[in-house]
Structure formats: C-alpha cells, structure tokens
C-alpha cells in the first residue's frame, strides 16, 4: 500500500504552547467532522476541503492531526459550512495522505465524543497532547484513543478460488471476504481460525498476514490475512452469513460485469485484498519443502 506523508508530530504535540501556535499558523488547515462522521470535502467529493481556523485555539475541541509538508492539520467536531462527504464515498478516490488525515480526524473526533469522563473514577477528563490523550484530574489516569482489532481473511481453496460471503442486512448482490473481531485473550491467528470456522465451517491449513487498515466505524483496526482452506465444503452459519461459496476469478469478473455481484467499496482493505487476488498477486502458496 502507498505510504502516507502525514507527520503525526509525536514529540511536538506534547507542548501545549507549540500546538496553540500551530493553530495560529497562516497555513493551518482544519477538517470539520459532522455528527454522521462526514468530513468537509470538495464540491465534486473527490478531495478534502481544508478550512481556515476560526476563533482562538481551544485545546478541548481543536485536535491536532499532524502536518503534511509543514502544513498543520486539525480536526474539529462541527457541521462544516459548504459540502461534506462520508469516508465511504471519499475513501475510493482520496490519495493515501488525505485518506490518512480523514481517517484520523474521524477517529479522534468520535473518541472525544465518548471519552469525556474517566472510566476509573467518573471525573470529567481534560484534553492534552493536541487531542491525543485525556487526563483525569481526579485520579491522574491517562486515557488514549481505543482501536478494536478485527481480522479480515481471504480464504483460498486448493484451486485458488476465493471464499466470498453475503452478510445479513446487505443488499442482495453484495459479497465480501469474511471478517470478525478479536476476542479478549485471543491471538490474531486464533481469531482468524475461529471466525472462519464459525461463519463458514471451513478449517484452515495455513495463513499469513498481508496488511492492515484503520477503520473508524466506530474504532476498528482491520488486520488482513490470506489463508488456505482444508477442503472445499462451505456451510454458512445462517446468522451473520446467509450464504458463502468459493468463486473463480472468471466467475467474479463475469458476475460483477452483469451486476449479479457487488464487491466492497474501493476504500476498504477488503477491496484491496480482493483486487490483489483478481490480479494474481495473491494465490495458493506452494507447500514448504521438507
């Protein structure tokens, strides 16, 4: 995946005076995040629309995302004047750096909306580190933005076919690779094997990590894997996954073309993994030599 040019300013953001000065910087851009997690966007909804800061710096509501080529970016919980758009729309068209800015802005704003009080003693917390930490004045506890790990898996059978499933509540044609949250005390590898078995009754022979993506709906970190299936029998659980089966590349191409299959949005790691499989970049691994 392409690299992002966003500098998160890990050391500088610890200095409140320095962060406040960035708000006053004439080049500073602000990204508004509304109550539906939409962000300020260009009229054509193909890019972010930075807004100039208005009013004095407020550390409780102005959150420093980082800087790109020296230009500071802040996030603000607000309904932006002018056009806005969702990450589900923008994610498929934004370059990696702008996507990084937008994902971080939405994740930070949503966290602050829910983290106003200390989980230990109930005292109202104060924002520090440019919005990346909340500190409790009552018991001294520090709180940081949460990210919940989830696994998403491309399961391939011995012929290189890809397991795609249809989730409850999706429109009739939509499919994706299978995914689920990691449970407490569980390793990523255990979560992959459990989720695939629960949702499709497919046992796995091997698996490997391929990449990750933050997904702030509400605060997930999607961890992508490719796995080899033991056998070709599939039994969807009928609760989360209504149906699932293995598809060849030709079948996916034909059914996407005629509208009988709809794949995940381009901004998602699911789309990236499926695209890599369709392009032949992901396939069945050769068994290791003895």
C-alpha positions as CSV (number, residue, x, y, z in Angstrom):
1,X,0.0,0.0,0.0
2,X,1.3,3.5,-0.7
3,X,3.0,5.5,2.1
4,X,1.3,8.5,3.8
5,X,3.2,11.8,4.1
6,X,1.3,12.7,7.3
7,X,3.8,13.5,10.1
8,X,1.9,12.9,13.4
9,X,4.3,15.2,15.4
10,X,4.6,12.7,18.3
11,X,7.1,14.8,20.3
12,X,6.0,18.3,19.4
13,X,2.3,17.8,20.2
14,X,3.2,17.3,23.9
15,X,4.0,21.0,24.2
16,X,0.7,22.9,24.6
17,X,2.2,26.3,23.6
18,X,3.6,24.7,20.5
19,X,0.3,23.2,19.5
20,X,-1.5,26.5,20.1
21,X,1.0,28.3,17.9
22,X,0.2,25.8,15.1
23,X,-3.4,26.8,15.3
24,X,-2.3,30.4,14.6
25,X,-0.1,29.4,11.7
26,X,-1.4,31.1,8.5
27,X,-1.0,27.8,6.5
28,X,-3.1,25.7,9.0
29,X,-6.0,23.7,7.7
30,X,-9.0,22.4,9.7
31,X,-11.1,19.4,8.8
32,X,-14.7,19.5,10.1
33,X,-16.3,16.3,11.2
34,X,-20.0,16.2,11.5
35,X,-22.2,14.1,13.7
36,X,-22.5,11.4,11.0
37,X,-18.7,11.2,10.6
38,X,-18.8,13.1,7.3
39,X,-15.9,15.5,6.6
40,X,-15.5,18.7,4.8
41,X,-14.9,17.9,1.1
42,X,-14.5,19.5,-2.3
43,X,-17.7,20.2,-4.3
44,X,-17.1,17.2,-6.5
45,X,-16.5,15.0,-3.5
46,X,-13.1,13.9,-4.7
47,X,-10.8,15.5,-2.1
48,X,-10.6,17.0,1.3
49,X,-11.5,20.7,1.8
50,X,-9.4,22.3,4.4
51,X,-10.9,25.2,6.3
52,X,-9.0,28.1,7.9
53,X,-9.2,28.2,11.7
54,X,-11.8,30.5,13.2
55,X,-11.5,32.0,16.7
56,X,-8.9,31.3,19.4
57,X,-7.3,27.9,20.0
58,X,-9.4,25.7,22.3
59,X,-7.5,22.6,23.4
60,X,-10.7,20.8,24.4
61,X,-12.2,21.0,20.9
62,X,-9.3,21.5,18.4
63,X,-7.4,18.3,17.8
64,X,-4.0,18.3,16.0
65,X,-3.9,15.5,13.4
66,X,-0.3,16.3,12.2
67,X,1.4,18.0,9.4
68,X,1.9,17.4,5.7
69,X,4.9,19.2,4.1
70,X,4.9,21.5,7.1
71,X,1.2,22.4,6.8
72,X,-0.6,21.7,10.2
73,X,-4.0,19.9,10.1
74,X,-6.5,20.0,12.9
75,X,-9.8,18.1,13.4
76,X,-12.9,19.8,14.8
77,X,-16.3,18.3,15.7
78,X,-18.6,20.6,13.7
79,X,-21.0,20.7,10.8
80,X,-18.8,22.3,8.1
81,X,-20.2,25.1,6.0
82,X,-20.2,24.0,2.4
83,X,-20.0,20.5,1.0
84,X,-19.1,17.4,3.1
85,X,-18.9,13.7,2.3
86,X,-18.5,10.3,4.0
87,X,-15.4,8.2,4.1
88,X,-17.3,5.6,2.3
89,X,-17.5,7.9,-0.7
90,X,-14.1,9.7,-0.3
91,X,-12.2,6.5,0.5
92,X,-12.2,5.3,-3.0
93,X,-10.8,8.4,-4.5
94,X,-8.6,10.1,-1.9
95,X,-4.8,9.7,-2.2
96,X,-3.2,7.9,0.7
97,X,-2.1,11.0,2.7
98,X,-5.6,12.6,2.5
99,X,-7.2,9.3,3.5
100,X,-4.8,9.2,6.5
101,X,-5.9,12.7,7.5
102,X,-9.6,11.9,7.1
103,X,-9.4,8.6,8.9
104,X,-7.5,10.1,11.8
105,X,-9.8,13.1,12.1
106,X,-13.0,10.9,12.2
107,X,-11.4,8.5,14.7
108,X,-10.2,11.3,17.0
109,X,-13.5,13.3,17.0
110,X,-15.6,10.2,17.6
111,X,-13.4,9.1,20.5
112,X,-13.6,12.5,22.2
113,X,-17.4,12.5,21.9
114,X,-17.4,9.3,24.0
115,X,-14.5,9.8,26.4
116,X,-15.4,12.9,28.4
117,X,-15.3,11.1,31.8
118,X,-12.7,8.9,33.5
119,X,-13.6,5.2,33.3
120,X,-11.9,4.7,36.7
121,X,-13.4,7.3,38.9
122,X,-16.0,9.2,36.8
123,X,-14.3,12.6,36.9
124,X,-14.5,14.8,33.8
125,X,-11.2,14.5,31.9
126,X,-9.0,17.1,30.3
127,X,-7.6,17.0,26.7
128,X,-3.8,17.1,26.3
129,X,-1.2,16.3,23.7
130,X,-3.1,18.1,21.0
131,X,-6.1,15.9,21.4
132,X,-4.3,12.5,21.6
133,X,-4.7,12.0,25.3
134,X,-7.2,12.7,28.0
135,X,-6.1,13.1,31.7
136,X,-8.2,12.7,34.8
137,X,-7.6,15.5,37.3
138,X,-9.3,13.3,40.0
139,X,-7.2,10.1,40.0
140,X,-4.4,11.0,37.5
141,X,-5.4,8.3,35.0
142,X,-4.4,8.8,31.3
143,X,-6.7,7.7,28.6
144,X,-5.9,7.2,24.9
145,X,-8.0,6.6,21.8
146,X,-9.1,3.0,21.5
147,X,-8.7,0.7,18.5
148,X,-10.5,-2.6,18.4
149,X,-8.6,-5.3,16.4
150,X,-10.6,-7.2,13.8
151,X,-9.4,-9.8,11.3
152,X,-10.4,-10.0,7.7
153,X,-9.5,-13.0,5.7
154,X,-9.1,-14.1,2.0
155,X,-9.7,-17.9,2.2
156,X,-8.5,-19.8,-0.9
157,X,-9.2,-23.4,-1.7
158,X,-6.6,-25.7,-3.4
159,X,-7.7,-24.5,-6.9
160,X,-7.1,-20.8,-5.9
161,X,-10.8,-20.0,-5.7
162,X,-11.8,-17.2,-3.2
163,X,-14.4,-17.6,-0.5
164,X,-17.0,-14.8,-0.6
165,X,-20.0,-14.5,1.7
166,X,-23.2,-12.5,1.8
167,X,-23.8,-10.8,5.2
168,X,-27.3,-10.4,6.8
169,X,-28.6,-7.0,6.1
170,X,-26.7,-6.4,2.9
171,X,-28.3,-5.7,-0.4
172,X,-28.9,-9.0,-2.4
173,X,-25.8,-8.8,-4.6
174,X,-23.2,-7.6,-2.1
175,X,-20.4,-10.0,-1.1
176,X,-17.1,-9.8,0.7
177,X,-14.4,-11.8,2.3
178,X,-15.1,-12.9,5.9
179,X,-14.2,-10.8,9.0
180,X,-14.7,-10.5,12.7
181,X,-13.5,-9.0,15.9
182,X,-10.7,-10.5,18.0
183,X,-11.9,-11.7,21.4
184,X,-10.2,-11.0,24.8
185,X,-7.2,-13.2,25.3
186,X,-7.2,-14.4,21.7
187,X,-4.2,-14.1,19.3
188,X,-4.8,-12.9,15.7
189,X,-4.2,-16.4,14.4
190,X,-6.7,-17.9,16.7
191,X,-9.2,-15.2,15.8
192,X,-8.8,-16.0,12.1
193,X,-9.3,-19.7,12.5
194,X,-12.3,-19.2,14.9
195,X,-14.1,-16.7,12.7
196,X,-13.8,-18.6,9.5
197,X,-14.9,-21.8,11.2
198,X,-17.9,-20.1,12.9
199,X,-19.1,-18.3,9.8
200,X,-18.4,-20.9,7.1
201,X,-17.4,-24.2,8.7
202,X,-14.1,-24.1,6.8
203,X,-11.0,-25.3,8.6
204,X,-7.7,-23.6,7.6
205,X,-4.4,-25.2,6.8
206,X,-2.2,-22.1,6.8
207,X,-2.4,-18.4,7.0
208,X,-0.3,-15.3,6.5
209,X,-0.6,-11.6,7.3
210,X,-0.9,-9.2,4.3
211,X,-1.7,-5.7,5.7
212,X,-3.9,-3.5,7.8
213,X,-6.3,-0.5,7.7
214,X,-7.7,1.8,10.4
215,X,-11.5,1.9,10.1
216,X,-13.2,4.4,12.4
217,X,-16.7,2.8,12.3
218,X,-16.6,3.1,15.2
219,X,-12.9,2.4,16.0
220,X,-11.6,-0.7,14.4
221,X,-8.1,-1.8,13.1
222,X,-8.7,-4.2,10.3
223,X,-5.9,-6.8,10.0
224,X,-5.8,-8.6,6.7
225,X,-4.8,-12.3,6.2
226,X,-4.7,-14.8,3.4
227,X,-5.5,-18.4,4.4
228,X,-5.5,-21.8,2.7
229,X,-8.7,-23.9,3.2
230,X,-8.7,-27.6,4.2
231,X,-11.3,-28.9,1.7
232,X,-13.9,-27.2,-0.3
233,X,-17.2,-27.7,1.7
234,X,-18.8,-24.5,2.9
235,X,-21.7,-24.2,5.4
236,X,-22.7,-20.6,6.2
237,X,-23.8,-20.0,9.8
238,X,-27.1,-18.5,8.6
239,X,-27.0,-15.9,11.4
240,X,-24.3,-13.5,10.3
241,X,-23.5,-15.0,6.9
242,X,-26.5,-16.1,4.9
243,X,-24.5,-17.8,2.2
244,X,-20.9,-18.3,1.1
245,X,-19.1,-20.2,-1.6
246,X,-15.8,-20.3,-3.5
247,X,-15.5,-18.2,-6.7
248,X,-13.1,-18.4,-9.5
249,X,-11.6,-15.1,-10.9
250,X,-13.6,-15.6,-14.1
251,X,-16.8,-16.0,-12.2
252,X,-16.2,-12.8,-10.1
253,X,-15.4,-10.8,-13.3
254,X,-18.4,-12.0,-15.2
255,X,-20.9,-11.5,-12.3
256,X,-19.5,-8.1,-11.4
257,X,-19.9,-7.1,-15.0
258,X,-23.5,-8.3,-15.2
259,X,-24.5,-6.8,-11.9
260,X,-25.2,-10.0,-10.0
261,X,-22.2,-9.4,-7.7
262,X,-21.3,-6.2,-5.9
263,X,-17.8,-6.1,-4.3
264,X,-16.7,-4.0,-1.3
265,X,-16.1,-0.2,-1.7
266,X,-12.7,0.6,-3.1
267,X,-11.6,2.4,0.1
268,X,-11.7,-0.8,2.2
269,X,-9.0,-3.3,2.8
270,X,-11.4,-6.0,1.7
271,X,-11.4,-4.4,-1.8
272,X,-7.7,-4.2,-1.8
273,X,-7.3,-7.8,-1.0
274,X,-9.9,-9.0,-3.5
275,X,-8.3,-6.8,-6.2
276,X,-4.9,-8.3,-5.4
277,X,-6.4,-11.8,-5.8
278,X,-8.1,-10.9,-9.0
279,X,-4.8,-9.5,-10.4
280,X,-3.0,-12.7,-9.5
281,X,-0.9,-11.1,-6.7
282,X,-2.5,-13.4,-4.1
283,X,-2.7,-17.1,-4.7
284,X,-2.3,-20.6,-3.3
285,X,1.1,-20.9,-1.6
286,X,3.3,-23.8,-2.6
287,X,3.9,-26.2,0.3
288,X,7.2,-25.8,2.1
289,X,10.0,-28.1,1.1
290,X,10.9,-30.8,3.7
